[in-house]
Amino acid sequence: MRLRLAPFAILLVATSIGLGVAGCQPKPTESKATSEPTIDPSQKLYEQLRVGSVQADITITELEQARDILKALKANPKPNIQEAVIDLLDIIDSVARTLGDYTVVPEQSEIAKDFAAQDEHRLAGIRAFEEAQLDLGDADGVINELRSLLPDETSPQPGEVQNHFTNAGEALVDGIRGLGGNPDAPSEEDH
């Protein structure tokens, strides 16, 4: 009888050891799926174009306010001052023309229908904002020239014009970022 119980006892011991070993094993960790929402590419593109549009509007509005000040300065009879004012007005016109196509956001349904063309429009917007930055960079020297030509008591002051140009420049940087570009990196055309 001992022999008959031995296989049964061995089986019982082996089973309990196997269960015991399995019970000591670490439980597999449950994989928690990251619940980051997936963003629809057309929704993301719509948001990028919307931000670009807002920043283009801000840029143009700031420059229009600078234009109003420059018109008052243009009344000054000195030719050097009139020339500087005309140069700044030309810069304002150039930036407004450059950004004009980026002030309107297409409907999201249009973006979904022709995603590739709308994304190309976004990329062209980045280049337009960069071009506008270059134009505004040219304005700094002209504004400094105006400052040197006008007495301190002149109203309005070129510093007021500079403030609007600075605000416009900041909006351009925000626009480039909003469109998915990097305002600190040279554009692809520079390579």
Phi and psi restraints in degrees (value plus and minus 20) as a CYANA .aco file:
   2 ARG   PHI     -81.8   -41.8
   2 ARG   PSI     -58.0   -18.0
   3 LEU   PHI     -88.4   -48.4
   3 LEU   PSI     -54.4   -14.4
   4 ARG   PHI     -90.3   -50.3
   4 ARG   PSI     -55.0   -15.0
   5 LEU   PHI     -97.2   -57.2
   5 LEU   PSI     -48.4    -8.4
   6 ALA   PHI     -78.9   -38.9
   6 ALA   PSI     -69.6   -29.6
   7 PRO   PHI     -83.1   -43.1
   7 PRO   PSI     -57.0   -17.0
   8 PHE   PHI     -87.2   -47.2
   8 PHE   PSI     -60.9   -20.9
   9 ALA   PHI     -86.8   -46.8
   9 ALA   PSI     -60.6   -20.6
  10 ILE   PHI     -83.8   -43.8
  10 ILE   PSI     -62.7   -22.7
  11 LEU   PHI     -83.3   -43.3
  11 LEU   PSI     -61.0   -21.0
  12 LEU   PHI     -86.2   -46.2
  12 LEU   PSI     -62.8   -22.8
  13 VAL   PHI     -86.3   -46.3
  13 VAL   PSI     -64.3   -24.3
  14 ALA   PHI     -83.2   -43.2
  14 ALA   PSI     -60.6   -20.6
  15 THR   PHI     -85.8   -45.8
  15 THR   PSI     -63.7   -23.7
  16 SER   PHI     -89.3   -49.3
  16 SER   PSI     -54.4   -14.4
  17 ILE   PHI     -87.2   -47.2
  17 ILE   PSI     -64.5   -24.5
  18 GLY   PHI     -81.0   -41.0
  18 GLY   PSI     -61.4   -21.4
  19 LEU   PHI     -88.8   -48.8
  19 LEU   PSI     -57.9   -17.9
  20 GLY   PHI     -86.1   -46.1
  20 GLY   PSI     -61.4   -21.4
  21 VAL   PHI     -86.9   -46.9
  21 VAL   PSI     -63.1   -23.1
  22 ALA   PHI     -85.2   -45.2
  22 ALA   PSI     -54.4   -14.4
  23 GLY   PHI     -90.2   -50.2
  23 GLY   PSI     -43.7    -3.7
  24 CYS   PHI    -104.8   -64.8
  24 CYS   PSI     -37.3     2.7
  25 GLN   PHI     -88.4   -48.4
  25 GLN   PSI     123.8   163.8
  26 PRO   PHI     -87.5   -47.5
  26 PRO   PSI     122.0   162.0
  27 LYS   PHI     -92.3   -52.3
  27 LYS   PSI     122.5   162.5
  28 PRO   PHI     -83.9   -43.9
  28 PRO   PSI     119.3   159.3
  29 THR   PHI     -94.1   -54.1
  29 THR   PSI     120.5   160.5
  30 GLU   PHI     -96.4   -56.4
  30 GLU   PSI     109.2   149.2
  31 SER   PHI     -99.9   -59.9
  31 SER   PSI      99.0   139.0
  32 LYS   PHI    -110.7   -70.7
  32 LYS   PSI      95.7   135.7
  33 ALA   PHI     -88.5   -48.5
  33 ALA   PSI     111.3   151.3
  34 THR   PHI     -86.1   -46.1
  34 THR   PSI     109.8   149.8
  35 SER   PHI    -118.8   -78.8
  35 SER   PSI      17.8    57.8
  36 GLU   PHI     -89.0   -49.0
  36 GLU   PSI     108.9   148.9
  37 PRO   PHI     -88.2   -48.2
  37 PRO   PSI     117.4   157.4
  38 THR   PHI    -103.3   -63.3
  38 THR   PSI     111.1   151.1
  39 ILE   PHI    -115.7   -75.7
  39 ILE   PSI     109.0   149.0
  40 ASP   PHI     -83.1   -43.1
  40 ASP   PSI     107.7   147.7
  41 PRO   PHI     -75.9   -35.9
  41 PRO   PSI     -56.6   -16.6
  42 SER   PHI     -90.0   -50.0
  42 SER   PSI     -51.7   -11.7
  43 GLN   PHI     -87.2   -47.2
  43 GLN   PSI     -63.7   -23.7
  44 LYS   PHI     -82.4   -42.4
  44 LYS   PSI     -63.8   -23.8
  45 LEU   PHI     -83.6   -43.6
  45 LEU   PSI     -60.4   -20.4
  46 TYR   PHI     -79.1   -39.1
  46 TYR   PSI     -65.5   -25.5
  47 GLU   PHI     -83.2   -43.2
  47 GLU   PSI     -61.3   -21.3
  48 GLN   PHI     -83.0   -43.0
  48 GLN   PSI     -65.6   -25.6
  49 LEU   PHI     -86.2   -46.2
  49 LEU   PSI     -54.2   -14.2
  50 ARG   PHI     -85.1   -45.1
  50 ARG   PSI     -66.1   -26.1
  51 VAL   PHI     -82.5   -42.5
  51 VAL   PSI     -63.3   -23.3
  52 GLY   PHI     -78.7   -38.7
  52 GLY   PSI     -61.4   -21.4
  53 SER   PHI     -83.8   -43.8
  53 SER   PSI     -65.1   -25.1
  54 VAL   PHI     -81.5   -41.5
  54 VAL   PSI     -64.8   -24.8
  55 GLN   PHI     -89.6   -49.6
  55 GLN   PSI     -53.7   -13.7
  56 ALA   PHI     -84.1   -44.1
  56 ALA   PSI     -62.4   -22.4
  57 ASP   PHI     -81.9   -41.9
  57 ASP   PSI     -63.1   -23.1
  58 ILE   PHI     -82.1   -42.1
  58 ILE   PSI     -64.5   -24.5
  59 THR   PHI     -78.8   -38.8
  59 THR   PSI     -69.5   -29.5
  60 ILE   PHI     -84.8   -44.8
  60 ILE   PSI     -59.9   -19.9
  61 THR   PHI     -82.7   -42.7
  61 THR   PSI     -65.0   -25.0
  62 GLU   PHI     -80.5   -40.5
  62 GLU   PSI     -61.8   -21.8
  63 LEU   PHI     -91.9   -51.9
  63 LEU   PSI     -50.4   -10.4
  64 GLU   PHI     -86.7   -46.7
  64 GLU   PSI     -56.3   -16.3
  65 GLN   PHI     -87.5   -47.5
  65 GLN   PSI     -57.1   -17.1
  66 ALA   PHI     -85.5   -45.5
  66 ALA   PSI     -57.2   -17.2
  67 ARG   PHI     -80.1   -40.1
  67 ARG   PSI     -62.1   -22.1
  68 ASP   PHI     -80.4   -40.4
  68 ASP   PSI     -60.6   -20.6
  69 ILE   PHI     -87.7   -47.7
  69 ILE   PSI     -62.3   -22.3
  70 LEU   PHI     -84.3   -44.3
  70 LEU   PSI     -54.4   -14.4
  71 LYS   PHI     -81.5   -41.5
  71 LYS   PSI     -57.2   -17.2
  72 ALA   PHI     -88.2   -48.2
  72 ALA   PSI     -57.9   -17.9
  73 LEU   PHI     -91.5   -51.5
  73 LEU   PSI     -45.7    -5.7
  74 LYS   PHI     -86.0   -46.0
  74 LYS   PSI     -40.3    -0.3
  75 ALA   PHI     -89.9   -49.9
  75 ALA   PSI     -34.7     5.3
  76 ASN   PHI     -83.1   -43.1
  76 ASN   PSI     111.7   151.7
  77 PRO   PHI     -94.7   -54.7
  77 PRO   PSI     -31.7     8.3
  78 LYS   PHI     -89.6   -49.6
  78 LYS   PSI     108.2   148.2
  79 PRO   PHI     -81.1   -41.1
  79 PRO   PSI     -56.3   -16.3
  80 ASN   PHI     -82.4   -42.4
  80 ASN   PSI     -59.8   -19.8
  81 ILE   PHI     -89.8   -49.8
  81 ILE   PSI     -64.2   -24.2
  82 GLN   PHI     -80.8   -40.8
  82 GLN   PSI     -60.1   -20.1
  83 GLU   PHI     -84.4   -44.4
  83 GLU   PSI     -62.9   -22.9
  84 ALA   PHI     -84.3   -44.3
  84 ALA   PSI     -61.5   -21.5
  85 VAL   PHI     -82.9   -42.9
  85 VAL   PSI     -63.0   -23.0
  86 ILE   PHI     -83.1   -43.1
  86 ILE   PSI     -59.9   -19.9
  87 ASP   PHI     -80.7   -40.7
  87 ASP   PSI     -63.5   -23.5
  88 LEU   PHI     -87.5   -47.5
  88 LEU   PSI     -59.1   -19.1
  89 LEU   PHI     -83.2   -43.2
  89 LEU   PSI     -57.7   -17.7
  90 ASP   PHI     -83.9   -43.9
  90 ASP   PSI     -59.8   -19.8
  91 ILE   PHI     -83.0   -43.0
  91 ILE   PSI     -64.3   -24.3
  92 ILE   PHI     -79.4   -39.4
  92 ILE   PSI     -65.8   -25.8
  93 ASP   PHI     -82.0   -42.0
  93 ASP   PSI     -60.4   -20.4
  94 SER   PHI     -83.7   -43.7
  94 SER   PSI     -65.4   -25.4
  95 VAL   PHI     -84.2   -44.2
  95 VAL   PSI     -62.1   -22.1
  96 ALA   PHI     -82.7   -42.7
  96 ALA   PSI     -61.3   -21.3
  97 ARG   PHI     -85.1   -45.1
  97 ARG   PSI     -62.0   -22.0
  98 THR   PHI     -82.7   -42.7
  98 THR   PSI     -60.3   -20.3
  99 LEU   PHI    -113.2   -73.2
  99 LEU   PSI     -26.8    13.2
 100 GLY   PHI     -74.9   -34.9
 100 GLY   PSI     -55.5   -15.5
 101 ASP   PHI     -97.8   -57.8
 101 ASP   PSI     -23.3    16.7
 102 TYR   PHI    -135.8   -95.8
 102 TYR   PSI      -5.6    34.4
 103 THR   PHI    -112.4   -72.4
 103 THR   PSI     -30.8     9.2
 104 VAL   PHI    -133.5   -93.5
 104 VAL   PSI     113.8   153.8
 105 VAL   PHI    -118.2   -78.2
 105 VAL   PSI     107.1   147.1
 106 PRO   PHI     -87.1   -47.1
 106 PRO   PSI     135.7   175.7
 107 GLU   PHI     -82.2   -42.2
 107 GLU   PSI     130.8   170.8
 108 GLN   PHI     -81.8   -41.8
 108 GLN   PSI     -53.4   -13.4
 109 SER   PHI     -85.3   -45.3
 109 SER   PSI     -55.3   -15.3
 110 GLU   PHI     -85.0   -45.0
 110 GLU   PSI     -59.3   -19.3
 111 ILE   PHI     -84.6   -44.6
 111 ILE   PSI     -63.5   -23.5
 112 ALA   PHI     -84.9   -44.9
 112 ALA   PSI     -56.1   -16.1
 113 LYS   PHI     -87.9   -47.9
 113 LYS   PSI     -61.2   -21.2
 114 ASP   PHI    -152.8  -112.8
 114 ASP   PSI      46.0    86.0
 115 PHE   PHI     -78.8   -38.8
 115 PHE   PSI     -65.0   -25.0
 116 ALA   PHI     -81.8   -41.8
 116 ALA   PSI     -64.2   -24.2
 117 ALA   PHI     -86.3   -46.3
 117 ALA   PSI     -58.8   -18.8
 118 GLN   PHI     -90.0   -50.0
 118 GLN   PSI     -55.0   -15.0
 119 ASP   PHI     -88.8   -48.8
 119 ASP   PSI     -55.6   -15.6
 120 GLU   PHI     -84.6   -44.6
 120 GLU   PSI     -57.0   -17.0
 121 HIS   PHI     -82.2   -42.2
 121 HIS   PSI     -59.4   -19.4
 122 ARG   PHI     -82.1   -42.1
 122 ARG   PSI     -66.4   -26.4
 123 LEU   PHI     -83.9   -43.9
 123 LEU   PSI     -59.8   -19.8
 124 ALA   PHI     -84.2   -44.2
 124 ALA   PSI     -53.8   -13.8
 125 GLY   PHI     -83.2   -43.2
 125 GLY   PSI     -61.3   -21.3
 126 ILE   PHI     -79.2   -39.2
 126 ILE   PSI     -65.5   -25.5
 127 ARG   PHI     -84.2   -44.2
 127 ARG   PSI     -58.0   -18.0
 128 ALA   PHI     -85.5   -45.5
 128 ALA   PSI     -62.0   -22.0
 129 PHE   PHI     -84.2   -44.2
 129 PHE   PSI     -59.3   -19.3
 130 GLU   PHI     -85.1   -45.1
 130 GLU   PSI     -60.1   -20.1
 131 GLU   PHI     -83.4   -43.4
 131 GLU   PSI     -61.6   -21.6
 132 ALA   PHI     -83.1   -43.1
 132 ALA   PSI     -56.0   -16.0
 133 GLN   PHI     -81.1   -41.1
 133 GLN   PSI     -61.9   -21.9
 134 LEU   PHI     -83.1   -43.1
 134 LEU   PSI     -62.0   -22.0
 135 ASP   PHI     -80.6   -40.6
 135 ASP   PSI     -64.6   -24.6
 136 LEU   PHI     -85.1   -45.1
 136 LEU   PSI     -51.8   -11.8
 137 GLY   PHI     -82.1   -42.1
 137 GLY   PSI     -54.8   -14.8
 138 ASP   PHI     -87.0   -47.0
 138 ASP   PSI     -46.5    -6.5
 139 ALA   PHI     -90.0   -50.0
 139 ALA   PSI     -48.8    -8.8
 140 ASP   PHI     -75.9   -35.9
 140 ASP   PSI     -66.4   -26.4
 141 GLY   PHI     -84.3   -44.3
 141 GLY   PSI     -58.8   -18.8
 142 VAL   PHI     -88.3   -48.3
 142 VAL   PSI     -61.4   -21.4
 143 ILE   PHI     -84.3   -44.3
 143 ILE   PSI     -60.3   -20.3
 144 ASN   PHI     -83.6   -43.6
 144 ASN   PSI     -57.3   -17.3
 145 GLU   PHI     -83.1   -43.1
 145 GLU   PSI     -63.2   -23.2
 146 LEU   PHI     -79.2   -39.2
 146 LEU   PSI     -62.9   -22.9
 147 ARG   PHI     -79.0   -39.0
 147 ARG   PSI     -60.0   -20.0
 148 SER   PHI     -92.6   -52.6
 148 SER   PSI     -45.2    -5.2
 149 LEU   PHI    -107.3   -67.3
 149 LEU   PSI     -45.2    -5.2
 150 LEU   PHI    -120.3   -80.3
 150 LEU   PSI     117.5   157.5
 151 PRO   PHI     -87.2   -47.2
 151 PRO   PSI     137.1   177.1
 152 ASP   PHI     -79.8   -39.8
 152 ASP   PSI     -48.8    -8.8
 153 GLU   PHI    -103.3   -63.3
 153 GLU   PSI     -20.8    19.2
 154 THR   PHI     -84.1   -44.1
 154 THR   PSI     116.9   156.9
 155 SER   PHI    -147.9  -107.9
 155 SER   PSI     110.5   150.5
 156 PRO   PHI     -97.8   -57.8
 156 PRO   PSI     139.8   179.8
 157 GLN   PHI    -108.1   -68.1
 157 GLN   PSI     127.5   167.5
 158 PRO   PHI     -79.6   -39.6
 158 PRO   PSI     -43.6    -3.6
 159 GLY   PHI     -81.1   -41.1
 159 GLY   PSI     -52.8   -12.8
 160 GLU   PHI     -86.0   -46.0
 160 GLU   PSI     -59.8   -19.8
 161 VAL   PHI     -83.7   -43.7
 161 VAL   PSI     -64.0   -24.0
 162 GLN   PHI     -79.3   -39.3
 162 GLN   PSI     -60.5   -20.5
 163 ASN   PHI     -79.3   -39.3
 163 ASN   PSI     -63.3   -23.3
 164 HIS   PHI     -87.5   -47.5
 164 HIS   PSI     -58.7   -18.7
 165 PHE   PHI     -86.0   -46.0
 165 PHE   PSI     -58.1   -18.1
 166 THR   PHI     -84.0   -44.0
 166 THR   PSI     -66.2   -26.2
 167 ASN   PHI     -81.2   -41.2
 167 ASN   PSI     -59.2   -19.2
 168 ALA   PHI     -83.8   -43.8
 168 ALA   PSI     -60.7   -20.7
 169 GLY   PHI     -83.5   -43.5
 169 GLY   PSI     -59.1   -19.1
 170 GLU   PHI     -85.9   -45.9
 170 GLU   PSI     -57.7   -17.7
 171 ALA   PHI     -85.8   -45.8
 171 ALA   PSI     -55.1   -15.1
 172 LEU   PHI     -84.6   -44.6
 172 LEU   PSI     -62.6   -22.6
 173 VAL   PHI     -81.3   -41.3
 173 VAL   PSI     -66.3   -26.3
 174 ASP   PHI     -83.0   -43.0
 174 ASP   PSI     -55.6   -15.6
 175 GLY   PHI     -85.9   -45.9
 175 GLY   PSI     -62.4   -22.4
 176 ILE   PHI     -82.2   -42.2
 176 ILE   PSI     -65.2   -25.2
 177 ARG   PHI     -82.4   -42.4
 177 ARG   PSI     -64.6   -24.6
 178 GLY   PHI     -82.0   -42.0
 178 GLY   PSI     -53.3   -13.3
 179 LEU   PHI    -100.6   -60.6
 179 LEU   PSI     -22.3    17.7
 180 GLY   PHI      76.3   116.3
 180 GLY   PSI      -9.0    31.0
 181 GLY   PHI    -115.4   -75.4
 181 GLY   PSI     156.4   196.4
 182 ASN   PHI    -139.3   -99.3
 182 ASN   PSI      86.1   126.1
 183 PRO   PHI     -87.8   -47.8
 183 PRO   PSI     -33.7     6.3
 184 ASP   PHI    -112.2   -72.2
 184 ASP   PSI     -29.9    10.1
 185 ALA   PHI    -124.4   -84.4
 185 ALA   PSI     126.5   166.5
 186 PRO   PHI     -86.2   -46.2
 186 PRO   PSI     128.2   168.2
 187 SER   PHI     -90.6   -50.6
 187 SER   PSI     144.5   184.5
 188 GLU   PHI     -83.1   -43.1
 188 GLU   PSI     -48.2    -8.2
 189 GLU   PHI     -90.3   -50.3
 189 GLU   PSI     -39.9     0.1
 190 ASP   PHI     -95.8   -55.8
 190 ASP   PSI     -32.9     7.1
